[in-house]
C-alpha cells in the first residue's frame, strides 16, 4: 500500500496588518507548529507551511492553488491573530478540499507576571478563531474544528485522525469501481443512484461483462500463474491437494490485476448469477486482492466495494485489518449473544487470527466447480461495522461499534472465514437500531478505524451519519432518524 505521507495538507495562517512589525515572529510560530506536526508519527500525512495571508486576494489565491494541487488532500487554517472573516468568503465559496479549523496558539500558558498588550496582540487565537468560526458556520461549510494546544499529543492525534478522513474524501474523488455483471436479482439494498453517488462522492461505477474478464484470462501465461502461486505460498498455508483450483484462482487474480491497472480501478464487484465461462466463483483471488487494499462487494454491491476501498486507504499504517463482511446468523444464547459474520468466500485475510489456510470445498451456490478460498477464524477486539445505503435522494452512513470475539467453538464443517461480534449496546438493541436505520446485510468491518474517522468523512462529503453506540436507545434513535428525514426534506 502507498505511504500516506504522499498526501499534503496546507497549513494556512490568517492575520491582518494592524499589529505592527510582528510578521517574522508569526512566521516562525507557524513554521514551528508545522514542524511539530510533521515530526509526530500520529500525523500520517505531510503538513506544508504556506505564507501568512492578510487580504482577500492572498486568501483566495492560496485556496485556489490548493484546489488545483493534486497532492493537496486538505486545508488546515489557523488564525494567529484576528483575520476579518469577510476576507475569507470568496475563498471558502470556491474551496474544494476538506477543511480543518485549528484553534490553537503558540504559547501554551499565560505568563502571569509579564503578560501585557504586546503578548495579547501576539496570542489572540481565542479572539481570531471565533471570527473565523463564524463565517464557516454562516456559510454552512463542512469542516472539522479542533481546539487545543499544538504541543499536546492527543490534539496532534486528532489532527492525524481527521487527515485520514480527508484522504478518504480525495481517494473517493478518483475512485473507479469495476462492476462485473449486475447486482443479485431482486435484491434491493445493493441498488442505488450511481449518478448521485458520483456527483456527491466522486465514485465512478460502470459495468463490465464477465467475458471482459475471461478474455483477459485467456492471455495469462503459465509464468504469471506461477508468480502468483509463489505469493500464495508465502502468505498462506496450503491445506489442499487440489492445485488446479488454486491455479484457476491465481489465473483469475492475474487477469483482474491487469484490468485494474489498465482501467485505474480501486474496487470491483461480481455476482454468482453471472459466471459464464468461469470454472469457479472468484474466492481466493478476491481475498488476496483485498489484502493489498482493493475494495470488493459481493452480488454487485458497489457501494460496499467502494466504501471498503476508501476505508482501507484511510487505515494505511494503522494496526488491525479492514474487510468486506456479511451478517450471516445469530447466536441467541441468553447472556452470550453474538452475530456470526462470514461470506461464501470473499472475506479479507487482514482480519485473520494467525495465518489463513487455502482450502477447496464445495460451494453449493453458483453451479460451478469447487472454489479455492481462505479459511480462518477472525481476530478479537474492538471494531466497527459500517454500511452505506441509498435512502432515495440522500446517502446514509451507518456505523455500529462492536466487540469482536474469537469463535466460541470450532466450526469444522463451515470452511469459510468466520468472525463473531456483539453489536453495541447489546445484540437486540444494536440489531434493532441497525434495521431501523436501514443497514445492509453487507458491511465493512474494521479494527483499524473508529466511528470518529467515518463521522469526519461523512461530514466532509456532506452525507447523513448514524452512529450506534453503547449508549444508544431505540426511542432516541427513532427520534434521530425522524429529525434527519425532516432536515433532508427541508433542505
N, C-alpha and C positions, 0 to 999 in steps of 0.2 A: 504494500500500500504506500501511497505517497506520504511525504512529510508535510504536516500542516504548516510548517514554517514558510512554505511557499506562498501562503495566503498573507497578505499585508493588511494592516489596519492603520488608517491615517489618524494621527493624533493632532487635533486642531485646537489651538488655544485662542480664546477670544479676549479682546480688550478694547480700549479706545484711547484717544490722545487727550487725556485730561490729567495725567498723574505725574507729569514731569519726566525727568530723564531716568526711567527705571526699566526701559525695554531690555537692556542687556541682562539685567537680573531676571526678568521674566523668561527670557530665552533660556538662560541657564537652568532655571527651575523646571521648565518644561522638558528640557533635554535630560535632566536628572531623573525625572519620573519615567520617561520613555526608556532610559537605560535600565531602571529597576524592573520595569515590566518585562523587558526582553531577557533579563537575567534570571527570571523566575520560571522554573520548569512547569509550574501550574498554568502558565500563559503559553498556550501551544503554538500560537501564530506570531508573526513578526509585527511589531509596532513601529511605525515610521513617523518620525518627527516632521511636522510641517511648520513653516514660518507663522508667527503670530499674526492674526488677522484683526484689522481695526476699522474696516469700512465695508460697505455693501459690495463694492467692486471686488475687493480682496476675498471676501467670504464666498461670493458667487463663483469666482474663478477657481478657488480650491475645491469646492464641491463639484463643479462641472468636471474638473480634472479627475477627481475621484471616481465619478460616474464612468469616465472613459477608460480608466486604467483596469485592464482585465485581471491584474493581480490584487487589486484592492477589493477586499471582501466586506469592508465596513468602515464606519467613521466613528471615532471617539472624540467628543467635544468636551472641553473644559474651559470654563470662564475664570481665568486667573484673576481678573478684576471685573468691573462692570462693563458689559458689552450690550448696548441697547438692542433689544431683540428685533426691532423693526428692520435692522440691518440684515437679519437672517432670513427674512420672509422669501425673498426671491430664490435664495439658495435652497432652502428647505422645500420650496414648491417644486424644485427640479430634482431633489435628491432621489437616487435610485438604489442606494446602498443601505444596509441595516445601520441603525443609529444607536449609539450608547452615549448617554449624558453622564459624565463622570463628575460628581460633586465632591471635590476634594480641595485641599490647599497645600502649599509647600510645607509650611510649618505644621508640625503635629500639635504642639502645645502652645498655649498663650504664655508669653514671657511676662509674668505678672509684675515684676519690678520695673521693667523698662518699656512696657507697651505704650505707644504713643500713636499719633495720627499717621506718621510715616508707616508704621507697622500695619495699621488698619488699612491704609491705601494699598499696600502691597499684598495683604492677605484678606481679601474680601470675597472669596468664592461663596460664602454664605449669603452674600448680597447678590453677586453676579449670576450664580447658578439658579437663583429663584426667578430672575428676569428671563433667563434662558428657558427655564422650565415652563414659564407661562406661554411663550409663543408656540412651543411644541404641543402643549395641551390645547391651546386655542386653535391650532391647525389640525388637531386630531391625528398627529403623526404617530405611527407605530414606533416605539422606542423602548429601550431598557434604561432605567435610572439606577445608578449605584452610588451611594453616598458613604464616604468613609475615607480614612487616610490611606494614601497610596503605599505606605510602608507596611501596612498590616497584611499578613499573608492571606487571611480569609477574604479580604477585599480583592486582592490580586487574583485569587482563585475564582471569585465570582465573575471577574472580567474574563478570565480564561474560559469559564463555562459558557458565558454569553457568546464568546468568539466561535465556539463550536456550533451554536445555533445559527450564527451568521454564515458560517461556512456551509451549513446545510441549505440555507437560502440560495447562496451562489451556486452550489453544486446543482440544485434543482433547476436553476435557470438555464442550465446547459444540458440537462438530463434527457437522454433519448431511451425510450423503452421499446424493445422488440417484442411484439405480441404475436407469437406463432399460433395461428388459429384463433377462434373466438373464445368467449368465456363458456364455461359449462352451461349446457342448455337449461333454460328456465330458471337459472339462479339469479336472484335479484341483487344481492349485495356486491357482487363483482362488477356490476354495471356502473355507469357513471358518465358524466358530461366531460368528454376529453377536451373539447374546445375550452370550456370554462376553466378546467384544470391548467391548460397551457397558458391561458390568459392570467390566471391567478398565481400559479407556481412556476411556470416555465416548462413543465414536463411535456415532452413531445411523445405521444403514444400512437404508434402506427402498426398496421397489421402486415404480417408476412405469412406465406403459405408453408406448410410442412415440407413441401417439395423444395423450397428455397434452402432448407436445412439439408435434406437428403442429397440434393445436387452437390453441395459443398462436401458432404461426407464421402461421395464417390471419388473425390480428388485427394483424400487424405492418404498419405503414404504409410507404409509399414514402419519406416523410421520415425515418423511423427507419433505413431501409436506407441512405439517402444519408449520414446522420450516421456510421453505422458504416463505410461505404466511405471517408469522409474520414479516419477514423483509420487505416485500412489504408494509404491513400496516404501518410500522414505517417510511418508506422512502417516500411514495406516498399517494395521496388522491385516494381512490377507488370510481370511478364515474360510476359504472355499477352494475346491479344485476346479471349479468352472471358470477357467481362464478366458474362454470365449466370451462369456457375459461381461467380464471386466474389460476385455479388449473392445467390445462394442461401445461401452461407456466411454472409454478413452477416445475412440474414434469420434463419438458424438461431441465430446468436450473440445477436441482439437478443432472440429468444424465450427462449433459455436464461438470459440475464441477468435477464429478468423473472421466470422461475421461481425462480432463485436468490434474488433479492431478496424475493420473496413468501414463500418457504419457509425462508429463512435458511440456505441451503446453502453449504458451503465446498468441496465436491468432487462429482464425478459419474463415472459410468461409462456406456458404451454397448456395443453389440456389432453387428458387421456381419451377424449372423444374425437381427437384428430391426430391419429398416429399412422396414417397411410404411408407405407414404405419403410416404417421403423420396426426393427425387431423387438425393441423394448421401449418402455417409457423411460426417458432420461431420469436417472436417480443419482448414482454416484457422480456423474458428470456435473449435475446442477449443484450438488452438495459441495464438491470441491471448488467450483467457481464462487459459490457464496463465501467459502473460507478465504478467498482472495479479495473479497469486498464487493462483489457484484450482487445486485438485487434480484429476487425471484418471487413470483407469485403463482401458485397453482391454480388450475382451472380458469386461466385467463384473468386472474386477479391483478390487474395492472396497478391499481392504487397501492396495494400492499407491496408489490415488487418495487415500485418507485420509492415508497417510504422506507423500505429496507435499505436500498442503496443510499439514500440521504442519511439515514441513521448510522450506517456503517462508516460513512465519510466523517460524520460528526464525532464518532467514537474513536478515531485513529489515535493510537498511543495510550488509550485507557485500558486498564485491566478488565477482563471479563468479555464474554462474547455477545454477539447480536445475531438473531436468526429469524427467518420465517418460521411461523408456528401456527398450530391449529388446536383449538379446544376439541377434544375427542370424546372423553367420557368422564363421569363423576365417580368419586369415592365418597359415599354418604355415611360412613361410619360415624355415629354421634361423637362429637368432640375431636374427631380426626378426619375432617372433611377436606378433600382436595380435588383439583381438576387434574386429569391426566392429559397432557398435551403430547401430540405426536403428529405424524402425517404418513401417508402411504410410503413416501421415500424421502421427500426433499426438506430435511432439516439440517441446518448448518453445523459442522463439527466444531465451530468456535465455542459452543456452549457445552461440549462434552466433558465429562469427568474422565480424565485419562485419555488414552489413545483409542480412537474409534476403530472398529473392525469392518473390513469389507466382506459382506456375505451375499449369497444369492439364494432367493426364496421365491416361491410363487407369490403373485400379487393379488390375483382374484378380481382384478378390475382392468379394463383396457383391452383385454383379449390378445395380449402379446406374450412373448417369451418371458421367463423369469428374469427380473432385472437385478443387477448388482446394485447394492446400496450400502451406506454406512450405518452400522448398528452400534448404539451406545446408550448409556444412562447419562442424563444431564447432570451438570454441576448443581450445587446448592448455594443459596444466598439470597440477598435482597435484589429484586429486579423490578422491571416494569413490563407491562404488555400494552401495545398501542395499536389502535385501529383508526384508519382514515375512511370516513364514509361520506357519500354524497346525499345531502338532505333535500336536494331539489332547490336550486338557487343558491346554495351555500355548501361549503365543506365543514365537517365537524371532525376534530381530532379528539379521540377518547383515550385516556391513559389511566390504567389501574395499577397502583402499587401492589406488588405480590411478594410472597415469601416462597422461594423455591426450595424443595427438599429432594434428597435422593429418593428414588422409588422405594416405597415401603417394603416391597417384596420382589424377588426375582420374577421376571415375566418371560420364561424361556420360549413360549410359543408366540411372542409378539416381536418379530425380528425387524424393528424399526428404531429410530431414535426416540427415547422416552424421557419426558420431563414432567414432574409433578409440582403443582404450586397451589398455594392458598391465596385467593384474592383478598385484599383488604376491603372492609374491616373483618369480614368473615365470608365464607363461601356463599351463604344465602344472600346477604346484603350486597356483596360485591357483584355477584352474578345478576341479581335483580337490577342493580344500578346499570350494569353493562347493557342488559337487554333493553331497559327503559331508554337508554341513550342511543340505541340502535347499533351497538358494537357488533362487528362481524365475527364469524366463526374463525376466520383467518386473522392473525395479528402478527406484530413484530415483538419478539421477546428480547429484552436487553438487560444484561448485568452491568454494562458499561455506562449507560446513560441513565439520567434521572428524569422525573417528570418536569423539573425546572428547565432542563435543556429543551424539552419539547414545548413547554409553555413559551419560552423565549422565541423558538422557531415559529410557533403558531402566531404569536404577536407580530413578529416581523413580516410574515406573509399575509396577515390580516384574515385569519380564519378562526372559527369558534374552537374553544378548548374546554374540554370537560375532564376533570381530574377526580378519580375515585380513590379515596384515601382511608386511613384508619379512622378518621372522624366523620366519614360520610354517613348520612342517614337518608332513607328513602324520601321522607317528606321534604327535606331540604333540597335534595337532588331534583325532585319533581318541580319545585319552585324555580330552581336554576334553569331547568330546561324550558319552562313556560316563559321566563323572562327573556331567555335567548331567542325563543320564537318571536316574541313581541318586538324585541330590538331589531331583529333582521327583517321583520315585516315593515317596520317604520323606516328602516334605512334605505 
